[in-house]
Amino acid sequence: MPVGQSSKKTETIEIRLPPETKAAFMARCQSTRRTASETLRSFIDQDLGGRVQAPRRHGLVWHALAAAVAGLAVGAVAAPSLARTAGSDAAFHRLDRNHDGQLSVEEFRAR
């Protein structure tokens, strides 16, 4: 099996629990944002002393962090193009002969 791929999960185990125990377990899984299967597989792996899979993190905090990183990356790319220096303002004003805030083709050619 290639490194980094897990085996297909085809086997099942059936257990019997009192309804209140199942409800409490499912509530705990929901609060930790893990499925019951992920939680039980992790427990079995730990009990067997084998590999321990890191829990998947799908929480709001992780989504917010990913959005913040993406925003910073976009900002880092866009900021240099949005920055205006005194030299670029002066050059624009020299080209904008009628001072309407826009350069026409004629103004640009007349430089």
DSSP file (Angstrom, degrees, kcal/mol; ACC not computed):
  #  RESIDUE AA STRUCTURE BP1 BP2  ACC     N-H-->O    O-->H-N    N-H-->O    O-->H-N    TCO  KAPPA ALPHA  PHI   PSI    X-CA   Y-CA   Z-CA
    1    1 A M              0   0    0      0, 0.0     3,-0.1     0, 0.0     6,-0.1   0.000 360.0 360.0 360.0 134.7    0.0    0.0    0.0
    2    2 A P    >   -     0   0    0      0, 0.0     3,-1.6     0, 0.0     2,-0.1  -0.220 360.0 -94.7 -59.6 148.6    1.4    3.5   -0.9
    3    3 A V  T 3  S+     0   0    0      1,-0.2     3,-0.1     3,-0.0     0, 0.0  -0.380 109.6  25.1 -63.4 139.1    2.7    5.5    2.0
    4    4 A G  T 3  S+     0   0    0      1,-0.3     2,-0.4    -3,-0.1    -1,-0.2   0.288  96.6 108.1  91.1 -10.5    0.2    8.0    3.4
    5    5 A Q    <   -     0   0    0     -3,-1.6    -1,-0.3    -4,-0.0     2,-0.2  -0.838  59.3-143.2-101.7 137.7   -2.9    6.0    2.3
    6    6 A S        -     0   0    0     -2,-0.4     3,-0.1     1,-0.1     2,-0.0  -0.631  27.6-100.0 -93.4 158.1   -5.0    4.2    4.8
    7    7 A S        -     0   0    0     -2,-0.2    -1,-0.1     1,-0.1     2,-0.1  -0.335  47.8 -88.7 -72.3 158.4   -6.6    0.9    4.1
    8    8 A K        -     0   0    0      1,-0.1     2,-1.0     2,-0.0     3,-0.2  -0.402  35.6-129.4 -66.9 142.4  -10.2    0.7    3.1
    9    9 A K        +     0   0    0      1,-0.2    -1,-0.1    -2,-0.1    -3,-0.0  -0.795  52.6 140.5 -98.2  97.5  -12.5    0.4    6.0
   10   10 A T        +     0   0    0     -2,-1.0     2,-0.2     2,-0.0    -1,-0.2   0.584  43.2  85.4-113.8 -15.6  -14.8   -2.5    5.2
   11   11 A E        -     0   0    0     -3,-0.2     2,-0.3     2,-0.0     0, 0.0  -0.614  56.8-161.0 -94.1 150.8  -15.2   -4.3    8.5
   12   12 A T        -     0   0    0     -2,-0.2     2,-0.4     2,-0.0    -2,-0.0  -0.900   9.4-155.7-127.2 156.4  -17.8   -3.5   11.1
   13   13 A I        -     0   0    0     -2,-0.3     2,-0.5     2,-0.0    -2,-0.0  -1.000  11.5-152.0-128.4 132.5  -18.3   -4.2   14.8
   14   14 A E        +     0   0    0     -2,-0.4     2,-0.3     2,-0.0    -2,-0.0  -0.906  17.6 178.3-105.9 130.5  -21.7   -4.1   16.5
   15   15 A I        -     0   0    0     -2,-0.5     2,-0.5     2,-0.0    -2,-0.0  -0.932  22.9-132.9-127.8 155.3  -21.9   -3.2   20.1
   16   16 A R        +     0   0    0     -2,-0.3    -2,-0.0     0, 0.0     0, 0.0  -0.920  30.1 170.6-110.6 131.4  -24.9   -2.9   22.4
   17   17 A L        -     0   0    0     -2,-0.5    -2,-0.0     2,-0.0     0, 0.0  -0.943  40.1-100.0-133.8 153.6  -25.2    0.1   24.7
   18   18 A P    >>  -     0   0    0      0, 0.0     4,-2.3     0, 0.0     3,-0.6  -0.505  41.9-114.3 -66.9 147.5  -27.9    1.6   26.9
   19   19 A P  H 3> S+     0   0    0      0, 0.0     4,-2.5     0, 0.0     5,-0.2   0.856 115.5  52.6 -54.4 -39.0  -29.6    4.5   25.1
   20   20 A E  H 3> S+     0   0    0      2,-0.2     4,-2.1     1,-0.2     5,-0.1   0.852 108.8  50.0 -68.6 -32.7  -28.3    7.1   27.6
   21   21 A T  H <> S+     0   0    0     -3,-0.6     4,-2.6     2,-0.2    -1,-0.2   0.926 112.2  47.1 -68.9 -44.7  -24.7    5.9   27.1
   22   22 A K  H  X S+     0   0    0     -4,-2.3     4,-2.9     2,-0.2     5,-0.2   0.922 112.1  50.6 -62.0 -43.2  -25.0    6.1   23.3
   23   23 A A  H  X S+     0   0    0     -4,-2.5     4,-2.2    -5,-0.2    -1,-0.2   0.911 112.1  46.8 -61.8 -42.9  -26.6    9.6   23.5
   24   24 A A  H  X S+     0   0    0     -4,-2.1     4,-2.1     2,-0.2    -1,-0.2   0.905 113.4  48.9 -65.8 -41.1  -23.8   10.8   25.8
   25   25 A F  H  X S+     0   0    0     -4,-2.6     4,-2.5     2,-0.2    -2,-0.2   0.930 111.9  47.9 -64.1 -45.5  -21.1    9.3   23.5
   26   26 A M  H  X S+     0   0    0     -4,-2.9     4,-2.4     1,-0.2    -1,-0.2   0.882 111.2  51.4 -64.2 -37.7  -22.7   10.8   20.3
   27   27 A A  H  X S+     0   0    0     -4,-2.2     4,-2.3    -5,-0.2    -1,-0.2   0.898 110.2  49.6 -64.4 -39.9  -22.9   14.2   22.1
   28   28 A R  H  X S+     0   0    0     -4,-2.1     4,-1.6     2,-0.2    -2,-0.2   0.912 110.7  49.7 -65.5 -42.2  -19.3   14.0   23.0
   29   29 A C  H  <>S+     0   0    0     -4,-2.5     5,-2.4     1,-0.2     4,-0.4   0.923 111.7  48.9 -61.5 -43.9  -18.3   13.1   19.4
   30   30 A Q  H ><5S+     0   0    0     -4,-2.4     3,-1.0     1,-0.2    -2,-0.2   0.899 109.3  51.7 -64.1 -40.5  -20.4   16.0   18.1
   31   31 A S  H 3<5S+     0   0    0     -4,-2.3    -1,-0.2     1,-0.3    -2,-0.2   0.794 113.5  44.1 -68.9 -26.9  -18.7   18.4   20.5
   32   32 A T  T 3<5S-     0   0    0     -4,-1.6    -1,-0.3     2,-0.2    -2,-0.2   0.378 111.5-123.5 -95.2   3.4  -15.2   17.3   19.5
   33   33 A R  T < 5S+     0   0    0     -3,-1.0     2,-0.3    -4,-0.4    25,-0.3   0.875  70.4 123.3  56.4  42.4  -16.3   17.4   15.8
   34   34 A R      < -     0   0    0     -5,-2.4    -1,-0.2    -6,-0.1    -2,-0.2  -0.956  62.9-115.8-127.1 149.2  -15.3   13.8   15.2
   35   35 A T     >  -     0   0    0     -2,-0.3     4,-2.2     1,-0.1     5,-0.2  -0.414  27.8-114.2 -76.7 161.4  -17.5   11.0   14.0
   36   36 A A  H  > S+     0   0    0      1,-0.2     4,-2.6     2,-0.2     5,-0.2   0.893 118.8  53.7 -60.7 -39.1  -18.2    8.0   16.2
   37   37 A S  H  > S+     0   0    0      2,-0.2     4,-2.8     1,-0.2     5,-0.2   0.924 107.6  49.1 -62.9 -44.8  -16.2    5.8   13.8
   38   38 A E  H  > S+     0   0    0      1,-0.2     4,-2.2     2,-0.2    -1,-0.2   0.921 113.0  48.2 -59.9 -43.5  -13.2    8.1   14.0
   39   39 A T  H  X S+     0   0    0     -4,-2.2     4,-2.1     2,-0.2    -2,-0.2   0.924 114.1  44.8 -64.6 -45.4  -13.3    8.1   17.8
   40   40 A L  H  X S+     0   0    0     -4,-2.6     4,-2.6     2,-0.2    -2,-0.2   0.892 111.9  52.0 -68.4 -39.2  -13.7    4.3   18.1
   41   41 A R  H  X S+     0   0    0     -4,-2.8     4,-2.7    -5,-0.2    -1,-0.2   0.917 110.3  49.6 -61.5 -41.7  -10.9    3.7   15.6
   42   42 A S  H  X S+     0   0    0     -4,-2.2     4,-2.4    -5,-0.2    -2,-0.2   0.916 110.9  49.4 -62.9 -43.4   -8.6    6.0   17.5
   43   43 A F  H  X S+     0   0    0     -4,-2.1     4,-2.6     2,-0.2    -2,-0.2   0.925 112.1  47.9 -60.8 -45.1   -9.5    4.1   20.8
   44   44 A I  H  X S+     0   0    0     -4,-2.6     4,-2.3     2,-0.2     6,-0.2   0.923 111.0  50.7 -63.6 -44.3   -8.8    0.7   19.2
   45   45 A D  H  X>S+     0   0    0     -4,-2.7     5,-1.6     1,-0.2     4,-0.6   0.916 112.9  46.4 -59.5 -43.4   -5.5    1.9   17.7
   46   46 A Q  H ><5S+     0   0    0     -4,-2.4     3,-0.8     1,-0.2    -2,-0.2   0.914 111.8  51.0 -64.8 -42.9   -4.4    3.2   21.1
   47   47 A D  H 3<5S+     0   0    0     -4,-2.6    -1,-0.2     1,-0.3    -2,-0.2   0.851 110.4  48.9 -65.0 -34.5   -5.5    0.1   22.9
   48   48 A L  H 3<5S-     0   0    0     -4,-2.3    -1,-0.3    -5,-0.2    -2,-0.2   0.584 109.6-124.0 -80.6  -9.2   -3.6   -2.1   20.5
   49   49 A G  T <<5S+     0   0    0     -3,-0.8    -3,-0.2    -4,-0.6    -2,-0.1   0.634  72.0 122.0  76.3  12.6   -0.5    0.0   20.9
   50   50 A G  S   <S-     0   0    0     -5,-1.6    -1,-0.1     1,-0.3    -5,-0.0   0.110  70.7 -35.6 -88.2-155.2   -0.4    0.6   17.2
   51   51 A R        -     0   0    0     -3,-0.1     2,-0.6     1,-0.1    -1,-0.3  -0.308  53.3-142.9 -66.1 148.2   -0.4    3.8   15.2
   52   52 A V        -     0   0    0     -3,-0.1     2,-0.4    -7,-0.1   -10,-0.1  -0.965  12.4-142.0-115.5 118.7   -2.5    6.6   16.6
   53   53 A Q        -     0   0    0     -2,-0.6     3,-0.1   -15,-0.1    -8,-0.0  -0.627  21.0-118.5 -81.7 134.4   -4.3    8.7   13.9
   54   54 A A        -     0   0    0     -2,-0.4    -1,-0.1     1,-0.1     2,-0.1  -0.464  36.9-104.7 -67.3 140.5   -4.4   12.4   14.6
   55   55 A P        -     0   0    0      0, 0.0     2,-0.3     0, 0.0    -1,-0.1  -0.387  33.1-113.1 -67.3 144.6   -8.0   13.6   14.9
   56   56 A R        -     0   0    0     -2,-0.1     2,-0.7    -3,-0.1   -18,-0.0  -0.602  26.7-146.1 -76.7 137.5   -9.3   15.5   11.9
   57   57 A R        +     0   0    0     -2,-0.3   -24,-0.1     1,-0.1   -23,-0.1  -0.902  35.8 152.9-111.6 108.9  -10.0   19.1   12.8
   58   58 A H        +     0   0    0     -2,-0.7    -1,-0.1   -25,-0.3   -25,-0.1   0.127  31.7 136.7-116.8  18.4  -12.9   20.6   11.0
   59   59 A G     >  -     0   0    0    -27,-0.1     4,-1.8     1,-0.1     3,-0.3  -0.086  69.5-107.5 -70.1 166.7  -13.8   23.2   13.6
   60   60 A L  H  > S+     0   0    0      1,-0.2     4,-2.7     2,-0.2     5,-0.2   0.840 117.9  60.1 -59.6 -36.1  -14.8   26.8   13.1
   61   61 A V  H  > S+     0   0    0      1,-0.2     4,-2.5     2,-0.2    -1,-0.2   0.911 105.1  48.0 -61.3 -42.4  -11.4   27.9   14.5
   62   62 A W  H  > S+     0   0    0     -3,-0.3     4,-2.3     2,-0.2    -1,-0.2   0.880 112.1  49.1 -67.9 -37.5   -9.5   26.0   11.8
   63   63 A H  H  X S+     0   0    0     -4,-1.8     4,-2.3     2,-0.2    -2,-0.2   0.908 112.1  48.6 -66.6 -41.1  -11.8   27.5    9.0
   64   64 A A  H  X S+     0   0    0     -4,-2.7     4,-2.4     2,-0.2    -2,-0.2   0.905 111.5  50.0 -65.0 -41.1  -11.2   31.0   10.4
   65   65 A L  H  X S+     0   0    0     -4,-2.5     4,-2.4     2,-0.2    -2,-0.2   0.913 110.5  49.3 -63.6 -42.9   -7.5   30.4   10.5
   66   66 A A  H  X S+     0   0    0     -4,-2.3     4,-2.3     1,-0.2    -2,-0.2   0.899 111.4  49.7 -63.2 -40.5   -7.4   29.2    7.0
   67   67 A A  H  X S+     0   0    0     -4,-2.3     4,-2.5     2,-0.2    -2,-0.2   0.895 110.3  50.7 -65.1 -39.6   -9.5   32.2    5.8
   68   68 A A  H  X S+     0   0    0     -4,-2.4     4,-2.4     2,-0.2    -2,-0.2   0.915 110.9  48.0 -65.0 -42.9   -7.1   34.5    7.6
   69   69 A V  H  X S+     0   0    0     -4,-2.4     4,-2.2     2,-0.2    -2,-0.2   0.917 112.4  49.0 -63.9 -42.7   -4.0   33.0    6.0
   70   70 A A  H  X S+     0   0    0     -4,-2.3     4,-2.4     1,-0.2    -2,-0.2   0.909 110.9  50.9 -63.1 -41.3   -5.7   33.1    2.6
   71   71 A G  H  X S+     0   0    0     -4,-2.5     4,-2.6     1,-0.2    -2,-0.2   0.903 109.9  49.3 -62.7 -41.8   -6.6   36.8    3.2
   72   72 A L  H  X S+     0   0    0     -4,-2.4     4,-2.5     2,-0.2    -1,-0.2   0.893 110.5  50.9 -64.1 -39.2   -3.0   37.6    4.2
   73   73 A A  H  X S+     0   0    0     -4,-2.2     4,-1.6     2,-0.2    -2,-0.2   0.927 112.4  45.6 -64.9 -44.3   -1.7   35.9    1.1
   74   74 A V  H  X S+     0   0    0     -4,-2.4     4,-2.6     1,-0.2     5,-0.2   0.918 113.6  50.7 -64.2 -42.3   -4.0   37.8   -1.2
   75   75 A G  H  X S+     0   0    0     -4,-2.6     4,-2.7     1,-0.2    -2,-0.2   0.886 107.4  53.0 -62.3 -39.3   -3.2   41.0    0.6
   76   76 A A  H  < S+     0   0    0     -4,-2.5    -1,-0.2     1,-0.2    -2,-0.2   0.849 113.5  43.6 -65.9 -33.2    0.6   40.4    0.3
   77   77 A V  H  < S+     0   0    0     -4,-1.6     4,-0.5    -5,-0.2    -2,-0.2   0.887 120.3  40.3 -76.9 -39.9    0.1   39.9   -3.5
   78   78 A A  H  X S+     0   0    0     -4,-2.6     4,-1.5     1,-0.2     3,-0.5   0.797  98.4  75.0 -81.5 -29.5   -2.2   42.9   -3.9
   79   79 A A  H  X S+     0   0    0     -4,-2.7     4,-1.6     1,-0.2     3,-0.4   0.883  92.7  51.2 -57.0 -45.9   -0.6   45.4   -1.6
   80   80 A P  H  4 S+     0   0    0      0, 0.0    -1,-0.2     0, 0.0    -2,-0.1   0.883 111.4  48.4 -62.1 -34.4    2.4   46.3   -3.8
   81   81 A S  H  4 S+     0   0    0     -4,-0.5    -2,-0.2    -3,-0.5    -3,-0.1   0.771 114.0  47.0 -75.8 -23.1    0.2   47.0   -6.8
   82   82 A L  H  < S+     0   0    0     -4,-1.5    -1,-0.2    -3,-0.4    -3,-0.1   0.655  88.5 104.3 -89.4 -17.1   -2.1   49.2   -4.7
   83   83 A A     <  -     0   0    0     -4,-1.6     2,-0.5    -5,-0.2    -4,-0.0  -0.423  56.2-158.6 -69.1 136.4    0.7   51.2   -3.1
   84   84 A R        -     0   0    0     -2,-0.1     2,-0.3     4,-0.0    -2,-0.1  -0.959   3.2-160.1-117.6 133.3    1.1   54.7   -4.4
   85   85 A T     >  -     0   0    0     -2,-0.5     4,-1.9     1,-0.1     3,-0.2  -0.705  31.8-112.1-105.8 162.9    4.3   56.6   -4.1
   86   86 A A  H  > S+     0   0    0     -2,-0.3     4,-2.2     1,-0.2     5,-0.2   0.864 117.4  55.9 -60.8 -36.1    4.8   60.3   -4.3
   87   87 A G  H  > S+     0   0    0      1,-0.2     4,-2.1     2,-0.2    -1,-0.2   0.884 106.1  48.7 -65.0 -39.5    6.8   59.8   -7.6
   88   88 A S  H  > S+     0   0    0      2,-0.2     4,-2.1     1,-0.2    -1,-0.2   0.872 110.7  51.2 -71.3 -35.1    3.9   57.9   -9.3
   89   89 A D  H  X S+     0   0    0     -4,-1.9     4,-2.5     2,-0.2    -2,-0.2   0.918 110.8  48.5 -64.0 -43.3    1.4   60.6   -8.3
   90   90 A A  H  X S+     0   0    0     -4,-2.2     4,-1.8     1,-0.2    -2,-0.2   0.906 111.3  49.7 -64.5 -41.0    3.6   63.3   -9.7
   91   91 A A  H  X S+     0   0    0     -4,-2.1     4,-1.7     2,-0.2    -1,-0.2   0.904 111.2  49.5 -65.2 -40.7    4.1   61.4  -12.9
   92   92 A F  H  X S+     0   0    0     -4,-2.1     4,-2.5     1,-0.2    -2,-0.2   0.933 109.9  50.5 -62.8 -45.4    0.4   60.9  -13.3
   93   93 A H  H  < S+     0   0    0     -4,-2.5    -1,-0.2     1,-0.2    -2,-0.2   0.837 107.8  53.6 -64.6 -31.9   -0.4   64.5  -12.7
   94   94 A R  H  < S+     0   0    0     -4,-1.8    -1,-0.2     1,-0.2    -2,-0.2   0.887 113.7  42.7 -67.0 -37.7    2.2   65.5  -15.3
   95   95 A L  H  < S+     0   0    0     -4,-1.7     2,-1.9     1,-0.2    -2,-0.2   0.834  98.3  76.3 -77.0 -32.6    0.5   63.3  -17.9
   96   96 A D    ><  +     0   0    0     -4,-2.5     3,-1.0     1,-0.2    -1,-0.2  -0.559  60.9 171.6 -80.7  82.0   -3.1   64.3  -16.9
   97   97 A R  T 3  S+     0   0    0     -2,-1.9    -1,-0.2     1,-0.3     6,-0.1   0.815  75.4  43.3 -68.7 -32.8   -3.0   67.7  -18.7
   98   98 A N  T 3  S-     0   0    0      4,-0.2    -1,-0.3    -3,-0.2    -2,-0.1   0.431 103.1-131.7 -94.2   2.9   -6.7   68.6  -18.2
   99   99 A H    <   +     0   0    0     -3,-1.0    -2,-0.1    -6,-0.2     4,-0.1   0.842  62.9 134.9  53.7  43.5   -6.6   67.4  -14.6
  100  100 A D  S    S-     0   0    0      2,-0.4    -1,-0.1     0, 0.0     3,-0.1   0.413  75.9-111.1 -97.1   1.7   -9.8   65.3  -14.9
  101  101 A G  S    S+     0   0    0      1,-0.2     2,-0.3    -5,-0.1    -8,-0.0   0.514  90.4  87.7  82.9   5.2   -8.2   62.3  -13.0
  102  102 A Q  S    S-     0   0    0    -10,-0.0     2,-0.6     0, 0.0    -2,-0.4  -0.979  71.3-131.5-134.8 148.0   -8.2   60.1  -16.1
  103  103 A L        -     0   0    0     -2,-0.3     2,-0.2    -3,-0.1    -7,-0.1  -0.872  20.5-157.1 -99.5 126.0   -5.6   59.7  -18.9
  104  104 A S     >  -     0   0    0     -2,-0.6     4,-2.3     1,-0.1     5,-0.2  -0.528  32.2-108.4 -90.2 166.8   -6.9   59.9  -22.4
  105  105 A V  H  > S+     0   0    0      1,-0.2     4,-2.6     2,-0.2     5,-0.2   0.899 121.7  52.7 -61.2 -40.4   -5.0   58.3  -25.3
  106  106 A E  H  > S+     0   0    0      2,-0.2     4,-1.8     1,-0.2    -1,-0.2   0.905 108.6  49.1 -63.9 -41.6   -4.1   61.7  -26.5
  107  107 A E  H  4 S+     0   0    0      2,-0.2     4,-0.3     1,-0.2    -1,-0.2   0.907 112.9  48.0 -63.3 -41.4   -2.7   62.7  -23.1
  108  108 A F  H >< S+     0   0    0     -4,-2.3     3,-1.0     1,-0.2    -2,-0.2   0.911 112.4  47.9 -67.8 -41.1   -0.6   59.5  -22.9
  109  109 A R  H 3< S+     0   0    0     -4,-2.6    -1,-0.2     1,-0.2    -2,-0.2   0.813 104.7  61.7 -67.5 -29.1    0.7   60.0  -26.5
  110  110 A A  T 3<        0   0    0     -4,-1.8    -1,-0.2     1,-0.3    -2,-0.2   0.505 360.0 360.0 -76.8  -3.5    1.6   63.6  -25.8
  111  111 A R    <         0   0    0     -3,-1.0    -1,-0.3    -4,-0.3    -2,-0.1   0.551 360.0 360.0 -58.3 360.0    4.1   62.7  -23.1
